Amino acid sequence: MVVEVMIAKEKAKGMPKGAMDALREELIKRLSRSYPDLNVVVKTASNDGLSVLRAKDKEGDKEIVSQVLQDAWESADEWFHG
């Protein structure tokens, strides 16, 4: 499964150095137990977005990934030490 997280360029400019890489690593850590074939891409784009590709249950998996992403974002102070 491929998870692509797009962060708006304006928002990305305000993020600390290394935050996007740290978010990618945190998502891999949180999702790899459930999805061993996981590939996570975090990149800048014109708008925020989330894509889940090559998933067995596209809608269900996207909902799970979305929740994990939200939880990771909200707990960034615990895992990001930039």
PADOBA-479165 format. One line per 2 residues: number of its first residue (from 1); for each residue x, y, z of N, C-alpha, C, O. Coordinates in steps of 0.1 Angstrom, whole numbers, plus 5000, padded with zeros to 4 digits. Atoms other than C-alpha are relative to their C-alpha. Layout:
N
NUM = X:Y:Z:X:Y:Z:X:Y:Z:X:Y:Z | ...
END
This chain:
82
1 = 5008:4988:5000:5000:5000:5000:5009:5012:5000:5019:5013:5006 | 4993:4988:5001:5012:5035:4992:4991:5011:5006:4980:5013:5003
3 = 5007:4989:4994:5002:5064:5014:5008:5013:4996:5020:5014:4998 | 4995:4988:5003:5008:5099:5001:4994:5011:5008:4982:5013:5008
5 = 5005:4989:4992:5005:5129:5024:5005:5012:4994:5017:5014:4992 | 4996:4988:5006:5005:5162:5007:4997:5012:5010:4987:5013:5016
7 = 5000:4989:4991:5012:5193:5028:5001:5013:4992:5010:5015:4984 | 5000:4987:5007:5003:5228:5015:5013:5007:5001:5019:5007:5012
9 = 4987:4993:4999:5034:5247:5006:5001:5011:5010:5011:5012:5017 | 5000:4990:4990:5024:5276:5027:5002:4995:5014:5009:5001:5023
11 = 4999:5006:4987:5020:5254:5057:5014:4993:5002:5019:4994:5013 | 4987:5006:4999:5052:5235:5050:5011:5010:5003:5021:5007:5010
13 = 4990:4990:4998:5072:5267:5050:5001:5004:5015:5012:5007:5020 | 5000:4997:4985:5062:5273:5087:5003:4988:5009:5004:4990:5021
15 = 4996:5011:4992:5071:5238:5098:5015:5000:5003:5023:5005:4995 | 4986:5000:4996:5104:5232:5116:5007:4991:4990:5002:4982:4984
17 = 4991:5008:5008:5133:5217:5096:4999:4986:5004:5001:4983:5016 | 5000:5015:4997:5130:5179:5094:4986:4995:5004:4985:4983:5006
19 = 5013:5004:4996:5093:5179:5103:4993:4990:4990:4987:4981:4995 | 5007:5008:5010:5081:5163:5071:5007:4985:5000:4999:4976:4999
21 = 4994:5013:4999:5107:5135:5073:4996:4993:5013:4994:4980:5014 | 5004:5005:4987:5098:5130:5110:4986:4994:4999:4983:4984:5005
23 = 5014:5005:5002:5061:5127:5101:5000:4987:4992:4992:4978:4995 | 5000:5012:5008:5069:5101:5074:5005:4988:5009:4998:4978:5009
25 = 4995:5011:4992:5089:5080:5099:4989:4996:5011:4988:4984:5014 | 5010:5003:4989:5061:5083:5126:4989:4993:4993:4983:4983:5000
27 = 5011:5007:5006:5035:5072:5101:5004:4986:4996:4996:4976:4998 | 4995:5014:5003:5056:5042:5090:5000:4992:5013:4995:4981:5013
29 = 4999:5007:4987:5061:5033:5127:4985:4996:5004:4983:4985:5009 | 5014:5003:4996:5023:5035:5134:4992:4991:4991:4983:4985:4996
31 = 5008:5008:5009:5011:5018:5103:5006:4987:4995:4999:4978:4990 | 4993:5011:5006:5037:4992:5094:4995:4986:5006:4996:4976:4999
33 = 5005:5012:4994:5023:4966:5118:4988:4995:4993:4986:4983:4991 | 5012:5004:5007:4990:4966:5100:5002:4998:4985:4994:4991:4979
35 = 4997:5000:5014:5004:4972:5066:5015:4997:4997:5022:5007:4995 | 4986:5003:5001:5037:4953:5061:5006:5005:4986:5018:5007:4985
37 = 4995:4996:5013:5039:4964:5024:4999:5015:4998:4998:5020:4987 | 5002:4985:5000:5037:5001:5033:5011:5008:4994:5023:5005:4996
39 = 4990:4990:5005:5054:5029:5014:4993:5014:5003:4982:5016:4999 | 5006:4987:4997:5048:5064:5028:5008:5011:4994:5021:5012:4994
41 = 4994:4989:5006:5055:5096:5009:4994:5013:5006:4982:5014:5007 | 5005:4987:4995:5052:5131:5025:5007:5010:4992:5019:5011:4991
43 = 4994:4990:5009:5056:5160:5001:4991:5012:5001:4980:5013:5006 | 5007:4987:5001:5046:5196:4995:4991:4999:4988:4994:4993:4978
45 = 5009:4999:5011:5017:5204:4972:4993:5013:5001:4995:5021:5011 | 5007:4987:5000:4994:5233:4964:4989:5000:5012:4986:5010:5017
47 = 5010:5002:4989:4968:5219:4990:5003:4988:5008:5010:4979:5004 | 4999:5012:4991:4967:5195:5019:4992:4989:4993:4982:4991:4987
49 = 5007:5012:5005:4957:5160:5009:5005:4987:5004:5016:4986:5010 | 4996:5014:4996:4959:5123:5015:4995:4991:4989:4983:4991:4985
51 = 5003:5010:5010:4960:5095:4989:5004:4987:5006:5015:4985:5011 | 4997:5014:4996:4959:5058:4997:4999:4992:4987:4988:4990:4982
53 = 5000:5007:5012:4969:5037:4967:5004:4985:5002:5011:4982:5012 | 4997:5015:4999:4972:4999:4961:4996:4994:5013:5003:4986:5019
55 = 5005:5006:4988:4951:4992:4992:4990:4989:4997:4983:4990:4987 | 5010:5010:5002:4930:4961:4996:4986:5005:5002:4977:5002:4994
57 = 5013:4994:4997:4901:4980:5011:5002:5015:5000:5004:5021:5010 | 4996:4987:5002:4906:5014:4997:4993:5010:5009:5000:5018:5016
59 = 5007:4991:4992:4878:5033:5016:5003:4997:5015:5006:5007:5022 | 4997:5003:4986:4884:5015:5049:5014:5003:5004:5016:5009:5015
61 = 4986:4998:4997:4921:5017:5048:5003:5015:5000:5011:5020:5008 | 4998:4986:5000:4920:5054:5039:4994:5007:5013:5000:5016:5018
63 = 5005:4995:4987:4898:5060:5069:5009:4998:5012:5011:5006:5020 | 4990:5004:4989:4923:5042:5092:5012:5009:4999:5016:5014:5009
65 = 4988:4992:5002:4952:5061:5077:4998:5014:5004:5006:5021:5010 | 5004:4986:4997:4934:5094:5080:5000:5002:5015:5004:5012:5020
67 = 5000:4999:4986:4928:5087:5117:5014:5000:5006:5017:5007:5015 | 4986:5001:4995:4964:5077:5123:5008:5013:4997:5015:5017:5006
69 = 4993:4987:5003:4976:5108:5105:4996:5011:5009:5004:5019:5014 | 5006:4990:4991:4953:5130:5126:5006:4998:5014:5010:5008:5021
71 = 4995:5003:4987:4965:5113:5158:5015:5004:5001:5020:5010:5011 | 4985:4996:5000:5002:5117:5148:5002:5015:5000:5011:5020:5007
73 = 4999:4986:5001:4997:5153:5139:4997:5007:5013:5005:5016:5018 | 5004:4994:4987:4980:5161:5172:5010:4997:5011:5011:5004:5021
75 = 4991:5004:4990:5007:5143:5192:5015:5003:4996:5024:4997:5001 | 4986:4997:5005:5037:5158:5173:5010:5004:5011:5022:5001:5009
77 = 4991:4996:4989:5051:5173:5205:5007:4988:5006:5018:4989:5012 | 4994:5012:4993:5057:5138:5218:5010:4993:4991:5020:4987:4997
79 = 4990:5008:5008:5076:5123:5188:5009:5009:4991:5019:5004:4986 | 4992:4991:5008:5090:5154:5169:5009:5008:5009:5004:5016:5018
81 = 4990:4992:4992:5122:5168:5185:5009:5008:4991:5021:5006:4991 | 4992:4992:5010:5133:5193:5159:5006:5012:5005:5013:5019:4997
END
